[in-house]
Every structure is written in structure tokens, then in C-alpha cells.
Amino acid sequence: MPKNKKQQVTAVPERRGELLATAAEVFAAQGYNATTVRRIADEAGMLAGSLYYHFDSKESMLDEILSTFLTELWEGYDAVLAAGLGPRATIEALVTESFREIDRHRAAVAIYQKESRHLTELPRFGYLADSQRRFEQAWLGTLERGVEAKAFRADLDVRLTYRFVRDTVWVAASWYRPGGQHSPEEIARQYLSMVLDGIAVRE
């Protein structure tokens, strides 16, 4: 009996993780508002009522999906920003860390891109706006530091550059699939080569 009870306790977190992964894929494909608890349950191969054993609402599922993604993202970003790297090396590390997060949380990234604007209007998701402000400060601050240090061009429009790099990197969640031909680090290297060095042959 104790053994069975232990197995049940350890199985619940694993099942929660599986259900969250399923919910994330459905939210990413269907959109949050269009997704029903029944649809998630169907994809998970269970009755809708059984889903409430693990979560009290689809909002709770979305909250856990996004907060887990952002917590991991900021653990990586904070480590980069605290490393004392030069501006170019910091940009390279932030881009690489971003692709690693896309690899770990592709569906969550897609949800964040599609849903964050209207989700920030809900009290439960106020942390999304806070994260966006931190994100912008990290990237703009690094770009500004690079211009001041003459690591980046003096005529660089840092806000336009930030938006370009941000959108270029995170849109990859729409096509990237974990376990593909290229690792996150390899894709990051290619992106960085194009962003920092351009694509034209140098004379």
C-alpha cells in the first residue's frame, strides 16, 4: 500500500506537466479564447471533468504555462546580464538564450506573442507587462551601451534595432520544431551572423 501511494503522488506532477504541454499546443494553435477545456481534455485523452482534478480553469493552465516560461527566460537573461560581458557578447548571449527558450517552450513563446497584449488587461497576468518592460530595458540598455562603447555604429537607431532583433528572433517560434536539423545554438549563430555582420559579401 505505501508503495502504491508513493507512485500516485509522484505521478500527479508528471501528469500535470503532460497536460500543460498539451494545453500549450492547443492554445498556440487555436488561440486562448477559442480553446475550451473540453478541447484540451480531448487532446489529452480524458474527460473534461477529469481535467479539473489538476486545474481549476483554463486560465490557471495558461498562467502556469506563461509564468514557467518567463521564470526560466529571466533566469537565463539575468545570468547573461550579470556576467559583465561586452555589448556585442551580451547581444550574442541574449540571442542564444532566446533560441534555447524557444527550444524548451516553443508553444509558450507562440502564445506569449499572440495573446500577451490583451492578457495584460487581466489582473492575473499583470506580470506580463512587467516582464515586457524588463525585456525592453535589457535589450535597449545593451544596444545603447554598445553605441557608447563604439562597438555598434554611432548612427544606430537603438529602438528600431531592438524591435528588429526582437521580432526576428521570437517569430522563429512559428516554424521552429525541437529536434530538428539545427540546434538552438546553431540557429542563433546564423541569426547573429546576419544581424551583426549582414549578408552581403564584403569588398
Secondary structure, DSSP 8 states (H G I E B T S, - for coil): -HHHHHHHHHHHHHHHHHHHHHHHHHHHHH-TTT--HHHHHHHHTS-HHHHTTT-S-HHHHHHHHHHHHHHHHHHHHHHHHTTT--HHHHHHHHHHHHHHHHHH-HHHHHHHHHHHHHHTTSGGGHHHHHHHHHHHHHHHHHHHHHHHTTSS-TT--HHHHHHHHHHHHHGGGGT--TTSSS-HHHHHHHHHHHHHH-SS---
